[in-house]
Amino acid sequence: MDGLVAGILGWMGTAGTFAAYLLLWRGRVASTSITYAAMNTVGGVLAGTAGALYGAWPVVASNTVWAAIGAHTLVMTLRARAARRQSPVL
């Protein structure tokens, strides 16, 4: 059962990160969009979790970094949007 769960999580994470890149490449999302950052963050977490369940620690490490980059982009994008909303229009 754990192998099945790990496989599902891994494929979902991989599909999510590939889909994010495909959307970026096709011009459907921007590299600073919330959608792109969230897809990479969630994809990295899912694939990293799958790697941990399999005991594949290099996979865990690379996907943890991938998720952290996505999360950083997500936070920075949200902060920038909040700052634009708070700044007065000249």
PDB file of N, CA, C and O in Angstrom:
ATOM      1  N   MET A   1       0.820  -1.206   0.000  1.00  0.00           N
ATOM      2  CA  MET A   1       0.000   0.000   0.000  1.00  0.00           C
ATOM      3  C   MET A   1       0.858   1.262   0.000  1.00  0.00           C
ATOM      4  O   MET A   1       0.565   2.212  -0.727  1.00  0.00           O
ATOM      5  N   ASP A   2       1.931   1.279   0.821  1.00  0.00           N
ATOM      6  CA  ASP A   2       2.797   2.461   0.853  1.00  0.00           C
ATOM      7  C   ASP A   2       3.421   2.726  -0.502  1.00  0.00           C
ATOM      8  O   ASP A   2       3.586   3.881  -0.895  1.00  0.00           O
ATOM      9  N   GLY A   3       3.770   1.671  -1.221  1.00  0.00           N
ATOM     10  CA  GLY A   3       4.336   1.836  -2.556  1.00  0.00           C
ATOM     11  C   GLY A   3       3.345   2.470  -3.505  1.00  0.00           C
ATOM     12  O   GLY A   3       3.716   3.303  -4.333  1.00  0.00           O
ATOM     13  N   LEU A   4       2.076   2.079  -3.390  1.00  0.00           N
ATOM     14  CA  LEU A   4       1.035   2.660  -4.235  1.00  0.00           C
ATOM     15  C   LEU A   4       0.859   4.142  -3.927  1.00  0.00           C
ATOM     16  O   LEU A   4       0.775   4.966  -4.837  1.00  0.00           O
ATOM     17  N   VAL A   5       0.804   4.477  -2.641  1.00  0.00           N
ATOM     18  CA  VAL A   5       0.653   5.874  -2.227  1.00  0.00           C
ATOM     19  C   VAL A   5       1.857   6.688  -2.695  1.00  0.00           C
ATOM     20  O   VAL A   5       1.695   7.790  -3.219  1.00  0.00           O
ATOM     21  N   ALA A   6       3.053   6.154  -2.510  1.00  0.00           N
ATOM     22  CA  ALA A   6       4.257   6.855  -2.935  1.00  0.00           C
ATOM     23  C   ALA A   6       4.246   7.062  -4.444  1.00  0.00           C
ATOM     24  O   ALA A   6       4.608   8.134  -4.929  1.00  0.00           O
ATOM     25  N   GLY A   7       3.839   6.058  -5.174  1.00  0.00           N
ATOM     26  CA  GLY A   7       3.772   6.179  -6.624  1.00  0.00           C
ATOM     27  C   GLY A   7       2.790   7.246  -7.067  1.00  0.00           C
ATOM     28  O   GLY A   7       3.089   8.045  -7.955  1.00  0.00           O
ATOM     29  N   ILE A   8       1.623   7.258  -6.452  1.00  0.00           N
ATOM     30  CA  ILE A   8       0.605   8.264  -6.799  1.00  0.00           C
ATOM     31  C   ILE A   8       1.117   9.664  -6.473  1.00  0.00           C
ATOM     32  O   ILE A   8       0.999  10.574  -7.293  1.00  0.00           O
ATOM     33  N   LEU A   9       1.683   9.840  -5.279  1.00  0.00           N
ATOM     34  CA  LEU A   9       2.216  11.153  -4.895  1.00  0.00           C
ATOM     35  C   LEU A   9       3.333  11.594  -5.835  1.00  0.00           C
ATOM     36  O   LEU A   9       3.386  12.748  -6.261  1.00  0.00           O
ATOM     37  N   GLY A  10       4.218  10.663  -6.148  1.00  0.00           N
ATOM     38  CA  GLY A  10       5.336  10.983  -7.028  1.00  0.00           C
ATOM     39  C   GLY A  10       4.888  11.400  -8.416  1.00  0.00           C
ATOM     40  O   GLY A  10       5.388  12.377  -8.973  1.00  0.00           O
ATOM     41  N   TRP A  11       3.936  10.650  -8.973  1.00  0.00           N
ATOM     42  CA  TRP A  11       3.439  10.996 -10.309  1.00  0.00           C
ATOM     43  C   TRP A  11       2.663  12.303 -10.300  1.00  0.00           C
ATOM     44  O   TRP A  11       2.757  13.088 -11.243  1.00  0.00           O
ATOM     45  N   MET A  12       1.898  12.543  -9.241  1.00  0.00           N
ATOM     46  CA  MET A  12       1.170  13.809  -9.147  1.00  0.00           C
ATOM     47  C   MET A  12       2.142  14.985  -9.059  1.00  0.00           C
ATOM     48  O   MET A  12       1.956  16.002  -9.727  1.00  0.00           O
ATOM     49  N   GLY A  13       3.169  14.843  -8.240  1.00  0.00           N
ATOM     50  CA  GLY A  13       4.160  15.904  -8.102  1.00  0.00           C
ATOM     51  C   GLY A  13       4.919  16.147  -9.389  1.00  0.00           C
ATOM     52  O   GLY A  13       5.132  17.293  -9.784  1.00  0.00           O
ATOM     53  N   THR A  14       5.327  15.071 -10.043  1.00  0.00           N
ATOM     54  CA  THR A  14       6.049  15.199 -11.307  1.00  0.00           C
ATOM     55  C   THR A  14       5.165  15.836 -12.370  1.00  0.00           C
ATOM     56  O   THR A  14       5.607  16.730 -13.093  1.00  0.00           O
ATOM     57  N   ALA A  15       3.931  15.383 -12.469  1.00  0.00           N
ATOM     58  CA  ALA A  15       2.999  15.952 -13.455  1.00  0.00           C
ATOM     59  C   ALA A  15       2.754  17.425 -13.163  1.00  0.00           C
ATOM     60  O   ALA A  15       2.658  18.231 -14.088  1.00  0.00           O
ATOM     61  N   GLY A  16       2.651  17.784 -11.892  1.00  0.00           N
ATOM     62  CA  GLY A  16       2.419  19.186 -11.526  1.00  0.00           C
ATOM     63  C   GLY A  16       3.570  20.089 -11.906  1.00  0.00           C
ATOM     64  O   GLY A  16       3.352  21.177 -12.440  1.00  0.00           O
ATOM     65  N   THR A  17       4.799  19.657 -11.639  1.00  0.00           N
ATOM     66  CA  THR A  17       5.940  20.496 -11.987  1.00  0.00           C
ATOM     67  C   THR A  17       6.141  20.554 -13.502  1.00  0.00           C
ATOM     68  O   THR A  17       6.500  21.606 -14.033  1.00  0.00           O
ATOM     69  N   PHE A  18       5.919  19.452 -14.199  1.00  0.00           N
ATOM     70  CA  PHE A  18       6.002  19.476 -15.663  1.00  0.00           C
ATOM     71  C   PHE A  18       4.919  20.370 -16.255  1.00  0.00           C
ATOM     72  O   PHE A  18       5.170  21.119 -17.199  1.00  0.00           O
ATOM     73  N   ALA A  19       3.718  20.287 -15.699  1.00  0.00           N
ATOM     74  CA  ALA A  19       2.621  21.131 -16.193  1.00  0.00           C
ATOM     75  C   ALA A  19       2.931  22.605 -15.963  1.00  0.00           C
ATOM     76  O   ALA A  19       2.646  23.442 -16.819  1.00  0.00           O
ATOM     77  N   ALA A  20       3.515  22.925 -14.809  1.00  0.00           N
ATOM     78  CA  ALA A  20       3.891  24.314 -14.524  1.00  0.00           C
ATOM     79  C   ALA A  20       4.880  24.811 -15.567  1.00  0.00           C
ATOM     80  O   ALA A  20       4.726  25.910 -16.100  1.00  0.00           O
ATOM     81  N   TYR A  21       5.893  24.005 -15.859  1.00  0.00           N
ATOM     82  CA  TYR A  21       6.889  24.412 -16.849  1.00  0.00           C
ATOM     83  C   TYR A  21       6.263  24.538 -18.237  1.00  0.00           C
ATOM     84  O   TYR A  21       6.576  25.469 -18.978  1.00  0.00           O
ATOM     85  N   LEU A  22       5.395  23.619 -18.585  1.00  0.00           N
ATOM     86  CA  LEU A  22       4.732  23.679 -19.889  1.00  0.00           C
ATOM     87  C   LEU A  22       3.890  24.948 -20.015  1.00  0.00           C
ATOM     88  O   LEU A  22       3.908  25.612 -21.051  1.00  0.00           O
ATOM     89  N   LEU A  23       3.153  25.280 -18.953  1.00  0.00           N
ATOM     90  CA  LEU A  23       2.359  26.515 -18.962  1.00  0.00           C
ATOM     91  C   LEU A  23       3.254  27.746 -19.108  1.00  0.00           C
ATOM     92  O   LEU A  23       2.913  28.688 -19.823  1.00  0.00           O
ATOM     93  N   LEU A  24       4.392  27.731 -18.432  1.00  0.00           N
ATOM     94  CA  LEU A  24       5.339  28.836 -18.541  1.00  0.00           C
ATOM     95  C   LEU A  24       5.886  28.932 -19.961  1.00  0.00           C
ATOM     96  O   LEU A  24       5.923  30.015 -20.544  1.00  0.00           O
ATOM     97  N   TRP A  25       6.301  27.822 -20.503  1.00  0.00           N
ATOM     98  CA  TRP A  25       6.883  27.768 -21.841  1.00  0.00           C
ATOM     99  C   TRP A  25       5.885  28.216 -22.910  1.00  0.00           C
ATOM    100  O   TRP A  25       6.256  28.867 -23.887  1.00  0.00           O
ATOM    101  N   ARG A  26       4.627  27.860 -22.712  1.00  0.00           N
ATOM    102  CA  ARG A  26       3.588  28.239 -23.677  1.00  0.00           C
ATOM    103  C   ARG A  26       3.072  29.666 -23.465  1.00  0.00           C
ATOM    104  O   ARG A  26       2.223  30.131 -24.225  1.00  0.00           O
ATOM    105  N   GLY A  27       3.575  30.361 -22.445  1.00  0.00           N
ATOM    106  CA  GLY A  27       3.175  31.738 -22.190  1.00  0.00           C
ATOM    107  C   GLY A  27       1.837  31.866 -21.483  1.00  0.00           C
ATOM    108  O   GLY A  27       1.239  32.942 -21.482  1.00  0.00           O
ATOM    109  N   ARG A  28       1.365  30.792 -20.887  1.00  0.00           N
ATOM    110  CA  ARG A  28       0.069  30.814 -20.180  1.00  0.00           C
ATOM    111  C   ARG A  28       0.178  31.357 -18.766  1.00  0.00           C
ATOM    112  O   ARG A  28      -0.801  31.859 -18.214  1.00  0.00           O
ATOM    113  N   VAL A  29       1.360  31.258 -18.181  1.00  0.00           N
ATOM    114  CA  VAL A  29       1.611  31.821 -16.855  1.00  0.00           C
ATOM    115  C   VAL A  29       2.951  32.542 -16.888  1.00  0.00           C
ATOM    116  O   VAL A  29       3.796  32.257 -17.737  1.00  0.00           O
ATOM    117  N   ALA A  30       3.140  33.469 -15.967  1.00  0.00           N
ATOM    118  CA  ALA A  30       4.416  34.168 -15.825  1.00  0.00           C
ATOM    119  C   ALA A  30       5.252  33.472 -14.758  1.00  0.00           C
ATOM    120  O   ALA A  30       4.715  32.774 -13.897  1.00  0.00           O
ATOM    121  N   SER A  31       6.553  33.661 -14.816  1.00  0.00           N
ATOM    122  CA  SER A  31       7.428  33.014 -13.832  1.00  0.00           C
ATOM    123  C   SER A  31       7.192  33.546 -12.422  1.00  0.00           C
ATOM    124  O   SER A  31       7.582  32.904 -11.446  1.00  0.00           O
ATOM    125  N   THR A  32       6.562  34.705 -12.305  1.00  0.00           N
ATOM    126  CA  THR A  32       6.252  35.279 -10.993  1.00  0.00           C
ATOM    127  C   THR A  32       4.774  35.146 -10.640  1.00  0.00           C
ATOM    128  O   THR A  32       4.298  35.813  -9.721  1.00  0.00           O
ATOM    129  N   SER A  33       4.043  34.296 -11.357  1.00  0.00           N
ATOM    130  CA  SER A  33       2.619  34.148 -11.059  1.00  0.00           C
ATOM    131  C   SER A  33       2.412  33.234  -9.851  1.00  0.00           C
ATOM    132  O   SER A  33       3.216  32.346  -9.565  1.00  0.00           O
ATOM    133  N   ILE A  34       1.324  33.481  -9.171  1.00  0.00           N
ATOM    134  CA  ILE A  34       0.969  32.646  -8.021  1.00  0.00           C
ATOM    135  C   ILE A  34       0.726  31.211  -8.473  1.00  0.00           C
ATOM    136  O   ILE A  34       1.122  30.270  -7.784  1.00  0.00           O
ATOM    137  N   THR A  35       0.089  31.036  -9.608  1.00  0.00           N
ATOM    138  CA  THR A  35      -0.200  29.694 -10.123  1.00  0.00           C
ATOM    139  C   THR A  35       1.084  28.916 -10.350  1.00  0.00           C
ATOM    140  O   THR A  35       1.203  27.772  -9.911  1.00  0.00           O
ATOM    141  N   TYR A  36       2.044  29.525 -11.030  1.00  0.00           N
ATOM    142  CA  TYR A  36       3.306  28.847 -11.331  1.00  0.00           C
ATOM    143  C   TYR A  36       4.050  28.482 -10.047  1.00  0.00           C
ATOM    144  O   TYR A  36       4.535  27.360  -9.903  1.00  0.00           O
ATOM    145  N   ALA A  37       4.138  29.426  -9.123  1.00  0.00           N
ATOM    146  CA  ALA A  37       4.846  29.183  -7.867  1.00  0.00           C
ATOM    147  C   ALA A  37       4.146  28.101  -7.048  1.00  0.00           C
ATOM    148  O   ALA A  37       4.808  27.236  -6.474  1.00  0.00           O
ATOM    149  N   ALA A  38       2.824  28.142  -6.991  1.00  0.00           N
ATOM    150  CA  ALA A  38       2.078  27.149  -6.217  1.00  0.00           C
ATOM    151  C   ALA A  38       2.208  25.754  -6.830  1.00  0.00           C
ATOM    152  O   ALA A  38       2.355  24.770  -6.105  1.00  0.00           O
ATOM    153  N   MET A  39       2.156  25.667  -8.161  1.00  0.00           N
ATOM    154  CA  MET A  39       2.295  24.359  -8.807  1.00  0.00           C
ATOM    155  C   MET A  39       3.667  23.756  -8.532  1.00  0.00           C
ATOM    156  O   MET A  39       3.778  22.556  -8.281  1.00  0.00           O
ATOM    157  N   ASN A  40       4.703  24.576  -8.576  1.00  0.00           N
ATOM    158  CA  ASN A  40       6.047  24.075  -8.284  1.00  0.00           C
ATOM    159  C   ASN A  40       6.216  23.699  -6.817  1.00  0.00           C
ATOM    160  O   ASN A  40       6.864  22.703  -6.497  1.00  0.00           O
ATOM    161  N   THR A  41       5.639  24.490  -5.935  1.00  0.00           N
ATOM    162  CA  THR A  41       5.734  24.193  -4.506  1.00  0.00           C
ATOM    163  C   THR A  41       5.034  22.886  -4.178  1.00  0.00           C
ATOM    164  O   THR A  41       5.616  22.005  -3.546  1.00  0.00           O
ATOM    165  N   VAL A  42       3.797  22.762  -4.604  1.00  0.00           N
ATOM    166  CA  VAL A  42       3.025  21.544  -4.316  1.00  0.00           C
ATOM    167  C   VAL A  42       3.657  20.338  -5.006  1.00  0.00           C
ATOM    168  O   VAL A  42       3.765  19.266  -4.410  1.00  0.00           O
ATOM    169  N   GLY A  43       4.075  20.510  -6.258  1.00  0.00           N
ATOM    170  CA  GLY A  43       4.716  19.415  -6.975  1.00  0.00           C
ATOM    171  C   GLY A  43       5.970  18.933  -6.273  1.00  0.00           C
ATOM    172  O   GLY A  43       6.194  17.728  -6.156  1.00  0.00           O
ATOM    173  N   GLY A  44       6.788  19.862  -5.806  1.00  0.00           N
ATOM    174  CA  GLY A  44       8.002  19.493  -5.082  1.00  0.00           C
ATOM    175  C   GLY A  44       7.709  18.776  -3.779  1.00  0.00           C
ATOM    176  O   GLY A  44       8.382  17.806  -3.431  1.00  0.00           O
ATOM    177  N   VAL A  45       6.709  19.250  -3.062  1.00  0.00           N
ATOM    178  CA  VAL A  45       6.340  18.599  -1.800  1.00  0.00           C
ATOM    179  C   VAL A  45       5.831  17.177  -2.058  1.00  0.00           C
ATOM    180  O   VAL A  45       6.221  16.240  -1.361  1.00  0.00           O
ATOM    181  N   LEU A  46       4.965  17.018  -3.057  1.00  0.00           N
ATOM    182  CA  LEU A  46       4.423  15.689  -3.351  1.00  0.00           C
ATOM    183  C   LEU A  46       5.520  14.725  -3.802  1.00  0.00           C
ATOM    184  O   LEU A  46       5.599  13.597  -3.314  1.00  0.00           O
ATOM    185  N   ALA A  47       6.363  15.168  -4.729  1.00  0.00           N
ATOM    186  CA  ALA A  47       7.432  14.297  -5.222  1.00  0.00           C
ATOM    187  C   ALA A  47       8.453  14.011  -4.117  1.00  0.00           C
ATOM    188  O   ALA A  47       8.972  12.898  -4.026  1.00  0.00           O
ATOM    189  N   GLY A  48       8.738  15.002  -3.286  1.00  0.00           N
ATOM    190  CA  GLY A  48       9.657  14.790  -2.169  1.00  0.00           C
ATOM    191  C   GLY A  48       9.101  13.817  -1.148  1.00  0.00           C
ATOM    192  O   GLY A  48       9.832  12.991  -0.601  1.00  0.00           O
ATOM    193  N   THR A  49       7.815  13.914  -0.895  1.00  0.00           N
ATOM    194  CA  THR A  49       7.165  12.972   0.025  1.00  0.00           C
ATOM    195  C   THR A  49       7.240  11.554  -0.521  1.00  0.00           C
ATOM    196  O   THR A  49       7.518  10.607   0.215  1.00  0.00           O
ATOM    197  N   ALA A  50       6.992  11.415  -1.817  1.00  0.00           N
ATOM    198  CA  ALA A  50       7.100  10.105  -2.449  1.00  0.00           C
ATOM    199  C   ALA A  50       8.513   9.560  -2.310  1.00  0.00           C
ATOM    200  O   ALA A  50       8.705   8.386  -1.992  1.00  0.00           O
ATOM    201  N   GLY A  51       9.495  10.411  -2.547  1.00  0.00           N
ATOM    202  CA  GLY A  51      10.887   9.991  -2.400  1.00  0.00           C
ATOM    203  C   GLY A  51      11.196   9.536  -0.990  1.00  0.00           C
ATOM    204  O   GLY A  51      11.916   8.556  -0.797  1.00  0.00           O
ATOM    205  N   ALA A  52      10.657  10.237   0.002  1.00  0.00           N
ATOM    206  CA  ALA A  52      10.879   9.844   1.395  1.00  0.00           C
ATOM    207  C   ALA A  52      10.243   8.486   1.681  1.00  0.00           C
ATOM    208  O   ALA A  52      10.834   7.656   2.372  1.00  0.00           O
ATOM    209  N   LEU A  53       9.044   8.256   1.155  1.00  0.00           N
ATOM    210  CA  LEU A  53       8.393   6.967   1.361  1.00  0.00           C
ATOM    211  C   LEU A  53       9.175   5.827   0.720  1.00  0.00           C
ATOM    212  O   LEU A  53       9.183   4.709   1.234  1.00  0.00           O
ATOM    213  N   TYR A  54       9.831   6.109  -0.397  1.00  0.00           N
ATOM    214  CA  TYR A  54      10.679   5.114  -1.062  1.00  0.00           C
ATOM    215  C   TYR A  54      12.072   5.020  -0.440  1.00  0.00           C
ATOM    216  O   TYR A  54      12.792   4.047  -0.664  1.00  0.00           O
ATOM    217  N   GLY A  55      12.451   6.038   0.345  1.00  0.00           N
ATOM    218  CA  GLY A  55      13.802   6.085   0.894  1.00  0.00           C
ATOM    219  C   GLY A  55      14.817   6.581  -0.120  1.00  0.00           C
ATOM    220  O   GLY A  55      16.009   6.297   0.002  1.00  0.00           O
ATOM    221  N   ALA A  56      14.358   7.314  -1.114  1.00  0.00           N
ATOM    222  CA  ALA A  56      15.226   7.866  -2.165  1.00  0.00           C
ATOM    223  C   ALA A  56      15.629   9.284  -1.760  1.00  0.00           C
ATOM    224  O   ALA A  56      15.000  10.256  -2.179  1.00  0.00           O
ATOM    225  N   TRP A  57      16.668   9.396  -0.954  1.00  0.00           N
ATOM    226  CA  TRP A  57      17.012  10.665  -0.331  1.00  0.00           C
ATOM    227  C   TRP A  57      17.515  11.729  -1.307  1.00  0.00           C
ATOM    228  O   TRP A  57      17.257  12.909  -1.071  1.00  0.00           O
ATOM    229  N   PRO A  58      18.212  11.385  -2.379  1.00  0.00           N
ATOM    230  CA  PRO A  58      18.540  12.436  -3.358  1.00  0.00           C
ATOM    231  C   PRO A  58      17.283  13.060  -3.978  1.00  0.00           C
ATOM    232  O   PRO A  58      17.259  14.260  -4.250  1.00  0.00           O
ATOM    233  N   VAL A  59      16.252  12.260  -4.200  1.00  0.00           N
ATOM    234  CA  VAL A  59      14.975  12.766  -4.717  1.00  0.00           C
ATOM    235  C   VAL A  59      14.338  13.703  -3.690  1.00  0.00           C
ATOM    236  O   VAL A  59      13.805  14.756  -4.042  1.00  0.00           O
ATOM    237  N   VAL A  60      14.400  13.315  -2.442  1.00  0.00           N
ATOM    238  CA  VAL A  60      13.850  14.155  -1.371  1.00  0.00           C
ATOM    239  C   VAL A  60      14.581  15.495  -1.338  1.00  0.00           C
ATOM    240  O   VAL A  60      13.952  16.550  -1.260  1.00  0.00           O
ATOM    241  N   ALA A  61      15.911  15.448  -1.397  1.00  0.00           N
ATOM    242  CA  ALA A  61      16.699  16.678  -1.327  1.00  0.00           C
ATOM    243  C   ALA A  61      16.392  17.601  -2.503  1.00  0.00           C
ATOM    244  O   ALA A  61      16.156  18.793  -2.307  1.00  0.00           O
ATOM    245  N   SER A  62      16.391  17.069  -3.713  1.00  0.00           N
ATOM    246  CA  SER A  62      16.169  17.934  -4.873  1.00  0.00           C
ATOM    247  C   SER A  62      14.757  18.505  -4.883  1.00  0.00           C
ATOM    248  O   SER A  62      14.561  19.663  -5.252  1.00  0.00           O
ATOM    249  N   ASN A  63      13.783  17.714  -4.487  1.00  0.00           N
ATOM    250  CA  ASN A  63      12.409  18.214  -4.483  1.00  0.00           C
ATOM    251  C   ASN A  63      12.136  19.151  -3.317  1.00  0.00           C
ATOM    252  O   ASN A  63      11.266  20.017  -3.416  1.00  0.00           O
ATOM    253  N   THR A  64      12.855  18.998  -2.225  1.00  0.00           N
ATOM    254  CA  THR A  64      12.748  19.957  -1.121  1.00  0.00           C
ATOM    255  C   THR A  64      13.266  21.318  -1.573  1.00  0.00           C
ATOM    256  O   THR A  64      12.661  22.349  -1.280  1.00  0.00           O
ATOM    257  N   VAL A  65      14.387  21.315  -2.286  1.00  0.00           N
ATOM    258  CA  VAL A  65      14.920  22.570  -2.821  1.00  0.00           C
ATOM    259  C   VAL A  65      13.931  23.163  -3.828  1.00  0.00           C
ATOM    260  O   VAL A  65      13.673  24.367  -3.806  1.00  0.00           O
ATOM    261  N   TRP A  66      13.382  22.331  -4.702  1.00  0.00           N
ATOM    262  CA  TRP A  66      12.408  22.792  -5.705  1.00  0.00           C
ATOM    263  C   TRP A  66      11.193  23.429  -5.021  1.00  0.00           C
ATOM    264  O   TRP A  66      10.733  24.498  -5.421  1.00  0.00           O
ATOM    265  N   ALA A  67      10.685  22.758  -3.989  1.00  0.00           N
ATOM    266  CA  ALA A  67       9.529  23.283  -3.261  1.00  0.00           C
ATOM    267  C   ALA A  67       9.883  24.579  -2.536  1.00  0.00           C
ATOM    268  O   ALA A  67       9.066  25.498  -2.477  1.00  0.00           O
ATOM    269  N   ALA A  68      11.083  24.658  -1.988  1.00  0.00           N
ATOM    270  CA  ALA A  68      11.505  25.874  -1.281  1.00  0.00           C
ATOM    271  C   ALA A  68      11.622  27.053  -2.247  1.00  0.00           C
ATOM    272  O   ALA A  68      11.245  28.174  -1.905  1.00  0.00           O
ATOM    273  N   ILE A  69      12.138  26.809  -3.444  1.00  0.00           N
ATOM    274  CA  ILE A  69      12.223  27.872  -4.447  1.00  0.00           C
ATOM    275  C   ILE A  69      10.813  28.330  -4.834  1.00  0.00           C
ATOM    276  O   ILE A  69      10.552  29.527  -4.949  1.00  0.00           O
ATOM    277  N   GLY A  70       9.920  27.379  -5.032  1.00  0.00           N
ATOM    278  CA  GLY A  70       8.535  27.720  -5.356  1.00  0.00           C
ATOM    279  C   GLY A  70       7.876  28.505  -4.237  1.00  0.00           C
ATOM    280  O   GLY A  70       7.178  29.489  -4.485  1.00  0.00           O
ATOM    281  N   ALA A  71       8.101  28.067  -3.000  1.00  0.00           N
ATOM    282  CA  ALA A  71       7.503  28.757  -1.846  1.00  0.00           C
ATOM    283  C   ALA A  71       8.072  30.172  -1.715  1.00  0.00           C
ATOM    284  O   ALA A  71       7.339  31.112  -1.407  1.00  0.00           O
ATOM    285  N   HIS A  72       9.365  30.320  -1.945  1.00  0.00           N
ATOM    286  CA  HIS A  72       9.982  31.647  -1.889  1.00  0.00           C
ATOM    287  C   HIS A  72       9.373  32.562  -2.949  1.00  0.00           C
ATOM    288  O   HIS A  72       9.039  33.712  -2.664  1.00  0.00           O
ATOM    289  N   THR A  73       9.230  32.054  -4.163  1.00  0.00           N
ATOM    290  CA  THR A  73       8.619  32.840  -5.232  1.00  0.00           C
ATOM    291  C   THR A  73       7.188  33.211  -4.877  1.00  0.00           C
ATOM    292  O   THR A  73       6.757  34.338  -5.119  1.00  0.00           O
ATOM    293  N   LEU A  74       6.458  32.272  -4.307  1.00  0.00           N
ATOM    294  CA  LEU A  74       5.072  32.518  -3.902  1.00  0.00           C
ATOM    295  C   LEU A  74       5.004  33.630  -2.863  1.00  0.00           C
ATOM    296  O   LEU A  74       4.193  34.547  -2.990  1.00  0.00           O
ATOM    297  N   VAL A  75       5.842  33.558  -1.842  1.00  0.00           N
ATOM    298  CA  VAL A  75       5.852  34.578  -0.784  1.00  0.00           C
ATOM    299  C   VAL A  75       6.243  35.941  -1.349  1.00  0.00           C
ATOM    300  O   VAL A  75       5.606  36.948  -1.041  1.00  0.00           O
ATOM    301  N   MET A  76       7.283  35.974  -2.170  1.00  0.00           N
ATOM    302  CA  MET A  76       7.732  37.248  -2.736  1.00  0.00           C
ATOM    303  C   MET A  76       6.672  37.849  -3.654  1.00  0.00           C
ATOM    304  O   MET A  76       6.480  39.065  -3.654  1.00  0.00           O
ATOM    305  N   THR A  77       5.990  37.030  -4.427  1.00  0.00           N
ATOM    306  CA  THR A  77       4.932  37.523  -5.309  1.00  0.00           C
ATOM    307  C   THR A  77       3.774  38.085  -4.494  1.00  0.00           C
ATOM    308  O   THR A  77       3.243  39.146  -4.822  1.00  0.00           O
ATOM    309  N   LEU A  78       3.383  37.390  -3.448  1.00  0.00           N
ATOM    310  CA  LEU A  78       2.295  37.877  -2.604  1.00  0.00           C
ATOM    311  C   LEU A  78       2.680  39.173  -1.897  1.00  0.00           C
ATOM    312  O   LEU A  78       1.853  40.076  -1.769  1.00  0.00           O
ATOM    313  N   ARG A  79       3.919  39.273  -1.439  1.00  0.00           N
ATOM    314  CA  ARG A  79       4.378  40.515  -0.804  1.00  0.00           C
ATOM    315  C   ARG A  79       4.376  41.673  -1.785  1.00  0.00           C
ATOM    316  O   ARG A  79       3.957  42.780  -1.445  1.00  0.00           O
ATOM    317  N   ALA A  80       4.841  41.425  -2.996  1.00  0.00           N
ATOM    318  CA  ALA A  80       4.877  42.483  -4.016  1.00  0.00           C
ATOM    319  C   ALA A  80       3.468  42.953  -4.351  1.00  0.00           C
ATOM    320  O   ALA A  80       3.235  44.151  -4.511  1.00  0.00           O
ATOM    321  N   ARG A  81       2.538  42.027  -4.456  1.00  0.00           N
ATOM    322  CA  ARG A  81       1.148  42.413  -4.739  1.00  0.00           C
ATOM    323  C   ARG A  81       0.562  43.220  -3.591  1.00  0.00           C
ATOM    324  O   ARG A  81      -0.150  44.199  -3.818  1.00  0.00           O
ATOM    325  N   ALA A  82       0.855  42.818  -2.362  1.00  0.00           N
ATOM    326  CA  ALA A  82       0.340  43.552  -1.205  1.00  0.00           C
ATOM    327  C   ALA A  82       0.941  44.960  -1.160  1.00  0.00           C
ATOM    328  O   ALA A  82       0.246  45.922  -0.829  1.00  0.00           O
ATOM    329  N   ALA A  83       2.211  45.079  -1.487  1.00  0.00           N
ATOM    330  CA  ALA A  83       2.857  46.388  -1.481  1.00  0.00           C
ATOM    331  C   ALA A  83       2.262  47.297  -2.557  1.00  0.00           C
ATOM    332  O   ALA A  83       2.086  48.494  -2.330  1.00  0.00           O
ATOM    333  N   ARG A  84       1.951  46.733  -3.732  1.00  0.00           N
ATOM    334  CA  ARG A  84       1.338  47.541  -4.792  1.00  0.00           C
ATOM    335  C   ARG A  84      -0.045  48.027  -4.386  1.00  0.00           C
ATOM    336  O   ARG A  84      -0.436  49.146  -4.716  1.00  0.00           O
ATOM    337  N   ARG A  85      -0.783  47.191  -3.672  1.00  0.00           N
ATOM    338  CA  ARG A  85      -2.120  47.592  -3.202  1.00  0.00           C
ATOM    339  C   ARG A  85      -2.054  48.697  -2.166  1.00  0.00           C
ATOM    340  O   ARG A  85      -2.963  49.523  -2.079  1.00  0.00           O
ATOM    341  N   GLN A  86      -0.983  48.720  -1.377  1.00  0.00           N
ATOM    342  CA  GLN A  86      -0.869  49.703  -0.314  1.00  0.00           C
ATOM    343  C   GLN A  86      -0.258  51.022  -0.782  1.00  0.00           C
ATOM    344  O   GLN A  86      -0.429  52.051  -0.128  1.00  0.00           O
ATOM    345  N   SER A  87       0.454  50.997  -1.911  1.00  0.00           N
ATOM    346  CA  SER A  87       1.101  52.239  -2.358  1.00  0.00           C
ATOM    347  C   SER A  87       0.060  53.144  -3.017  1.00  0.00           C
ATOM    348  O   SER A  87      -0.831  52.677  -3.726  1.00  0.00           O
ATOM    349  N   PRO A  88       0.195  54.456  -2.765  1.00  0.00           N
ATOM    350  CA  PRO A  88      -0.753  55.400  -3.372  1.00  0.00           C
ATOM    351  C   PRO A  88      -0.533  55.510  -4.876  1.00  0.00           C
ATOM    352  O   PRO A  88       0.594  55.414  -5.361  1.00  0.00           O
ATOM    353  N   VAL A  89      -1.591  55.707  -5.580  1.00  0.00           N
ATOM    354  CA  VAL A  89      -1.525  55.898  -7.031  1.00  0.00           C
ATOM    355  C   VAL A  89      -1.216  57.364  -7.307  1.00  0.00           C
ATOM    356  O   VAL A  89      -1.896  58.254  -6.796  1.00  0.00           O
ATOM    357  N   LEU A  90      -0.202  57.609  -8.106  1.00  0.00           N
ATOM    358  CA  LEU A  90       0.196  59.002  -8.403  1.00  0.00           C
ATOM    359  C   LEU A  90      -0.337  59.427  -9.736  1.00  0.00           C
ATOM    360  O   LEU A  90      -0.109  60.561 -10.159  1.00  0.00           O
TER     361      LEU A  90
END
